[in-house]
Amino acid sequence: MREGETGQWIDCTSRGSAGVSITGNLWNIEKLTFKTDARYIIVVEKDTVFQRLVQDRLFNEIPCILITAKGFPDLATSM
C-alpha cells in the first residue's frame, strides 16, 4: 500500500498483529494505492478473531486481505 503518487510502499504483512490502520476519511482513501495478489477480502467483526488470524498468518495460506473494525459495527448495523 502507498499513499499518493510519491509515497513509499508499505508491506502490510510486516506490521505484526496491529496491521496497518486505514483512515475512514473517504477523500484520503482515494489517495491510497494497493498492490496485491489477494483473491478474497475477509471482513472480521471481532478484533480477537482478527488478531488470531493475523497471528496465524492466514494470508500466507489463503490469498486474502483481512479487515476489521475492531469490534465496532458499521453505521447501518448500529442504527
C-alpha positions as CSV (number, residue, x, y, z in Angstrom):
1,M,0.0,0.0,0.0
2,R,1.2,3.5,-0.6
3,E,-0.3,7.0,-0.1
4,G,-0.2,9.3,-3.1
5,E,1.9,9.0,-6.2
6,T,5.2,9.5,-4.5
7,G,4.7,7.8,-1.1
8,Q,6.8,4.8,-0.1
9,W,5.3,1.3,-0.4
10,I,4.3,-0.3,2.9
11,D,4.3,-4.1,3.3
12,C,1.2,-4.5,5.4
13,T,2.1,-8.1,6.3
14,S,5.3,-6.9,8.1
15,R,3.5,-4.7,10.6
16,G,2.7,-7.5,13.1
17,S,-0.7,-8.2,14.6
18,A,-1.6,-4.5,14.7
19,G,-1.7,-4.3,10.9
20,V,-2.0,-1.0,9.2
21,S,-4.7,1.5,10.1
22,I,-6.6,2.9,7.1
23,T,-8.3,6.2,7.5
24,G,-12.1,6.5,7.5
25,N,-11.9,9.7,5.6
26,L,-13.2,9.0,2.0
27,W,-11.1,11.8,0.5
28,N,-7.9,10.3,1.9
29,I,-8.8,6.7,0.8
30,E,-8.9,7.9,-2.8
31,K,-5.2,8.7,-2.5
32,L,-4.2,5.1,-1.5
33,T,-2.8,2.6,-4.0
34,F,-2.8,-1.1,-3.3
35,K,-0.8,-3.8,-4.9
36,T,-1.8,-7.4,-4.0
37,D,-2.3,-10.9,-5.3
38,A,-5.2,-11.5,-2.9
39,R,-8.3,-13.3,-4.2
40,Y,-10.5,-12.6,-1.2
41,I,-11.3,-9.8,1.2
42,I,-12.3,-11.2,4.6
43,V,-14.0,-8.8,7.0
44,V,-13.8,-10.0,10.6
45,E,-16.2,-8.3,13.1
46,K,-14.4,-9.4,16.3
47,D,-11.0,-8.0,16.9
48,T,-9.8,-11.0,18.9
49,V,-10.7,-13.3,16.0
50,F,-8.9,-10.9,13.6
51,Q,-5.8,-10.8,15.9
52,R,-5.7,-14.7,15.9
53,L,-6.0,-14.9,12.1
54,V,-3.1,-12.4,11.7
55,Q,-1.1,-14.3,14.3
56,D,-1.6,-17.5,12.4
57,R,-0.8,-15.6,9.2
58,L,-3.9,-16.8,7.4
59,F,-3.0,-14.5,4.5
60,N,0.0,-16.8,3.7
61,E,-2.3,-19.8,3.4
62,I,-5.2,-18.2,1.6
63,P,-4.6,-15.2,-0.7
64,C,-6.7,-12.7,1.2
65,I,-6.8,-9.3,2.8
66,L,-8.0,-9.3,6.4
67,I,-10.0,-6.3,7.6
68,T,-11.5,-5.5,11.0
69,A,-13.4,-2.6,12.5
70,K,-12.0,-3.6,15.9
71,G,-15.4,-4.7,17.3
72,F,-17.3,-1.7,16.2
73,P,-20.4,-2.4,14.0
74,D,-20.9,-0.4,10.8
75,L,-23.3,2.6,10.9
76,A,-26.2,0.7,9.3
77,T,-25.9,-2.2,11.9
78,S,-25.8,0.1,14.9
79,M,-28.9,2.1,13.9
